[in-house]
Each structure stands twice: as C-alpha cells, then as structure tokens.
C-alpha cells in the first residue's frame, strides 16, 4: 500500500484509482525508479500541470433530456 493509502481520514487527500495495462504500469514504475522518484510524485506533477494549463473547469450540467 502506498503512503497515501496509509493516511487517516481528514488529511485532505483523495485516492485515485486507474486501470492500465500491466506492461505500461511496470514500464512507468521502472522509469520513475530509474529517475529516483516514484509514480505518485510524477502523476501529481502531471495533474498539477494539467489543471494549471486547462483551469479548474466545472462541467456544464445536462438537462434531463440532454
């Protein structure tokens, strides 16, 4: 379990689970380890950059017939 998984409730963290191919997971884990970092750190950086670029956009709610 990652260090995020061990956090107690009320810490302000939200867990995100994604499904990816095993080979991609293994390659990503190896690549991050080779750079001396971990997958969580790299993904957090990606998400922060994505939000900074695209903004915090609230999706439009669709009507009942939308």
C-alpha positions in Angstrom: 0.0 0.0 0.0 1.3 3.5 -0.8 1.9 6.1 1.8 -1.3 7.8 0.6 -3.2 4.6 1.3 -2.0 4.7 4.9 -3.3 8.3 5.5 -6.1 8.7 8.0 -9.4 10.3 7.2 -9.4 14.1 7.3 -5.9 14.6 5.9 -7.2 16.4 2.7 -6.1 13.6 0.4 -8.3 11.8 -2.2 -7.3 8.4 -3.6 -7.5 8.0 -7.4 -7.5 4.5 -8.9 -6.9 3.9 -12.6 -6.8 0.8 -14.8 -3.8 0.5 -17.1 -2.1 -2.4 -18.9 0.3 -4.3 -16.7 3.2 -3.7 -19.1 2.6 0.1 -19.0 2.4 0.0 -15.2 5.7 -1.9 -15.0 7.4 0.4 -17.5 6.2 3.5 -15.7 7.3 2.2 -12.3 10.7 1.3 -13.7 11.1 4.6 -15.4 10.3 6.6 -12.3 12.5 4.5 -10.1 15.4 5.0 -12.6 14.9 8.7 -12.2 15.0 8.4 -8.4 11.3 9.3 -7.9 8.0 7.4 -7.6 4.8 7.1 -9.7 2.7 9.2 -7.3 5.1 12.2 -7.5 5.2 12.1 -11.3 1.4 11.7 -11.6 0.8 14.6 -9.1 3.1 16.8 -11.2 1.2 15.9 -14.3 -2.1 16.6 -12.7 -1.0 19.9 -11.3 0.4 21.0 -14.7 -2.8 19.8 -16.5 -5.0 21.8 -14.1 -2.7 24.9 -14.4 -3.0 24.7 -18.2 -6.6 23.9 -18.6 -8.0 25.5 -15.5 -10.4 24.3 -12.9 -13.4 24.0 -15.2 -16.8 22.9 -13.7 -18.6 20.8 -16.3 -22.0 22.0 -17.5 -24.9 20.1 -16.1 -27.0 18.5 -18.8 -30.8 18.7 -18.7 -32.9 15.7 -18.2 -33.2 15.3 -21.9 -29.6 16.2 -22.7 
